[in-house]
């Protein structure tokens, strides 16, 4: 008798001090454990139908009466069943997913680009999986290959490195691949780019047209394609104007605020400071704006990349604006054309930029 009472005490639900019922661990149903997902067999048993009937309902196939479909759907809802797309991959060879490898999702430019890729993927019934390389070539490779290992149908890559031969086996195996913002390194592949050279040349020419001759350039690391092209555009504009460029007017490196601030302050110091600055990307621009706000002398500024609230500053920031959404959309559309088999020869596409004059690039030289 004593043993029977003891068993009843440890197996029956008890109340805690709040009045809630506590079910002992030994009495909890095993199917409620995390990771133990309901299967089609569970749905079939609950609805009282065969597995084939459940399969037809789940996959939207004909041959099921409305009443049976209703019972199956009720069982699906009650159990929280979700279709196993991994099994579909084995049958169809497609995962209906694509990967996006970018530099930094926190950067507003890449946020716009990512959103555009996602919209195109969604229109094609595909899921987008993305990750950031943090401008690290090894991390880029690791992330891209991890996405391939998960059997994504295609990749959109913003390169951090300059050697992408590691993707050749994946491309040969059928993984559609498009590079965006920067070209691929050492392989022949589709790429969608902004006109970085032309945009920088136009921005610097704009400063020259407003009387500036001592123009500083502050950019990203020179190994990055976009930074190198924008420097080339700066040099071309200065050369076309017949102005020799002094080494002290140029600074390329990491975009961290400490480095950029030091470069800007050095250019603005001395007996013959620069009268204008061309900043190479939006992260550089933010620091340059802070430095210029601390100066007593007004310095003109043209920035490559637009940035939020640039039009509300006094003066508004004149920019060479890229179209991040068009870059992402064009790259994603080419990716799905590859998957459809309508693209055979890799192409290089350049998206035009536009100069937006807001005031800072129109300031005359202070001396």
N, C-alpha and C positions, 0 to 999 in steps of 0.2 A: 504494500500500500504506500509506504514511504517513497519507494522508487517511482511509482506512478505519479504521485503528487509533484515530485521534483522535476520530472520530465515536462509536466504541464506548465510549470512555472518558467522554464527556460525557453519553451517554444511558443508560448502565447504572446501576442502583442502586449506591450505595457505602455503606460502613459508617462510622459515626462512632466515636469512641473508646469509647462505651458498648456497642458491638456492635449498635446499632439500624440498620436499613436506611433510607437517605435516598433518596427518589425525586426526581430533578431536576425543577425547575419545568416544563421543556418536556415532560416525560413524564406529568405528572399529568392525569387525566381531566377534561375541561372540566365534566362534570356534577357534580363534587364542589365546584365553586365555591359560595361562600355566595350565597344568593338564587336559585340555579338549581334550583327545586323540580321533583320528578318530576310528570308529568302523567298523565291517564287514558290517553293514548296509550301512554305508557311501560309502564303496568300491563298494558294490552291486549297489547302486544308480548311482554312477559315471560311472561304467562299463556297466550298463543296463542289469544286470543279477540277478539271484536269490541268496539268502543267501547260499543255499546248494552248488551252483557252486563256490562261493568264498571260502567256507570251503574246498572244494576239492582241489582247487589250493593252498591254504595256507598250507594244510597238505600233499600235494604231492600225492593225491589220483587220481586214473584213472577216466575216464568218461567225460573228458573235451576236446573239440576240440582245436587244436593249436591256432586258431584265437581267440576263447573265452579266452583261457589262457593268450594270449598276452594282450587283453583288460583289464583283471583283474589285471595283473601284472603292466600295465601302471597306472591303478587307484591306486594300492598299493603304487607305487613309488611317484606318484603325491601328495598323501595325507600323506605320511610318516607313513603308517599303520604298526603296529607291532602286531604279534600274542599275545593274552592274555594267557600266560602259566598257570595262576592261574586256568582258566577254565579247562585246560587239567589235572591239578592235581586232580580236583574233579572227572574226568572221569577215570583216570588211577591210581591214588593213589601214583604217584611218581612226584617229582619236578625236577629230573635230576640236583640236586645240592647237594653238601656236604659241611660241615663246618670244618674248621681247627682252633683249639684253641692252640696258642703257647705262649711262654713267651715274646718274643720281636722280632718283624719282622725286626728291625734295626740290630740285631745281624747277622753277616755273616753266622754263622752256621745254624740258623733257616731260613735265606733267601734261602740257598741251599736246605734245607729240604722242605720248602714250594713250591719251584719251582718243585721239583720232584713229590710232591703230585698233583700239578696242571697239570703236563704233563699226569699223569695217569688218572686224572679226565677227561681231554680233550679227551683222547683216548676212553673214555667210553661215550662221548657226554654229560658230566656233567660240571656244573659251580662250581668253588671253591669260597667259601666265608670265609675269615679268619679275625681273630682279636687277639689282644695281651692281655694276662692276667696280665702282668707286675709283675709276680711272686706273685700275690695276690689271695689266694684261693677263696675269696668271688667274686672277679671279674671273675675268671675262671668259677665259677658256674653260675653267672649271664649271661655271654656270651654264655656258652654252652646251657643253657635253652632258651635263646633268639633265638639261631639258631634253636633249636628244635621247638619253637613256630612258626617259619617261614617255618616249614615242610621240613627241609633238610632231605635227604634220609639217611645220615650217618654222623658220626663225627670222626675226627682224633684229638686226644687230647694229648697235652704235659702237664702233670699235674703240677699245682702249689700247690694243696692241697694233703692231704693223706686220704680223705674220699670221695668216689665217689658214695655212695649209693643214692645220689640225682638223678643219671641217671638211676637207676633201672626201674622206671616206663616208661621211654623213650625207654629203650632197650626192655622191654616187649612189648611195643607198636610197635616195629619193626624198631627202629632206629639203624642201624648198627654202631658199635662203636669199634674203635681200639685206644689203647694208644701207644705212641711212645716216645722214649728217657728215659721215666720213667714209672714204672708200675702203674696200677690203685691201689687205696686204698680201701680195705674192700669190693671189688666186684671181681667176676671172669670174666675177660675179656681178649681179645687178647692184647698182648703188644710186641713191637719190640724195642729192646734195643741194645746199644753198650756194649762190654765187658769192662765195666769200671774198675772192679776189676783186671782183667787180664792185661789190658793196663797199669794201674798204677804200678802194680807189675813189669811188664817188663821194664817200664821206669826207675824205681828206681834201679832195678837190673843192668840196663845199666850203671848207675852212679857208682854203687858198683864195677862193673867190671873194671872201669877206676880208681880205687883206692880210691874213696871217702868213708868216714865213718861218717862224720858229714853232714847229708843231711837234709835240711829244707823242709817242706811241707806247702804251702799256698793254701787254697782252699775256696770254696763257703760255704754257710750256711749249718751246719751239718744236718739240717732237710731235705735237698734236697737229694733224692736218689742217684743221680750221685756223689755228693760231698762225701757222706758217703761211697759209694763203692770205690771211688778213695783213700780215707783215709785208708780204710781197705786194699787196695792193697799195699799202701806205708808201712803200718805196717807189712804186711806179708813178703814183700821183706827184710825189716830190720831184722825181726825175723829170717828168713831163713839164713841170713848172721851172725846171732849171735850178733847183735848190739842192745843194749838197747836204746830206743828212749827217749830223754829228752823232757819234756813238752815245753821248750823254742824253740824247733825245729818245732813245729806244730802251725799253726794258721788258724782257720776257721771263716768265717763271711761274711759280705756283701762284694761285689766285687768293691765297690767304691774306687777310687784311693787313697784317704786319709788313709783309713784303711789298704789297701794292702801295701802302701808305709811304713807306720809305722811298720807293721809286718816284712817286708823285712829288713828295717834298723836295727831293733832290733836283728834279726838273724845274721846280718853281723857285728855287733858291739861286743865289749868285747874281752877278751884275747883268747877265743876259739870260733871264729865265725864259722858258717857253711861254708863248702867249695863248696857246691852245693845246688841248689834249684830245687825242683819239683813243678811246678805251676799247679793248678788244673783245669783251663780253660783259654780260650783265653783272656778274659777280665782281669783276674789276670796277665796273661803273659805280656800284654802290659805295665802295671805299673812296674812289676819286671824288664823288660828290661831297662826301664828308670832309675831305681835305680841302677842296675848293671853298667850302662854306667857312672855313677857318681863316682864309686868306683875306687880306685887305684889298688886294688888287683883283679885279674881275678877270677871270680866265675863261675863254671859250671852251666848249666841250661838245664833241659828237661821239655817240656811243654805238657800238655794234651790239645789236639785240635791244629790243624794247624792254621796258620794265614797268611794273605796276606803279601807278601814281606819278609817273614821269611827267605827265602833263600838268600836274598840280603844283610842282615845284616852281620857284621863282628865281630865274626864268625856267620855263619848261625845258626838258632835256630833248635836244635834237638827236634822233636815232636813225640808224640804218636797221630797219626792221626785217627780221626773217619771218617767214610764214611757217611756224612749227606744225600747225594743223595740216597744211598741205603736204609738208614733208612726210608726216606720219601716214596720212591717207594714201598718198601716192605709193609709198613703200608697201603698205598693206595690200593695196589693190594689185600691185605687181606680184606679190607673194601668192595671192589666190589665183591669179592668171597662170602662174607657174603650176600650181596644184591642178588647175583645170587642163593643163597641157597646151595652152595657147601661146606660151612664151618659150622660145627655144634658145635665142641668142641673148646673152647678157648685155645690158645697156647701162650707160651713165646718163642720168637725168639731172639737169640743174634747174632748181626752182629760183625764179628771180626774187630780188629784194626790193625794198622801196625806202627812200629817204623821207623821213617825217620831220619837217622843220618846226621847232616849238620855241626857239628863242636862244638857247644856250649856244648853238652853233652859229648864230648870226651876230654874236657880240663882236665888235671891232677890236683890234689889238689895243692894249692899254698904253703902249708906247710906240 
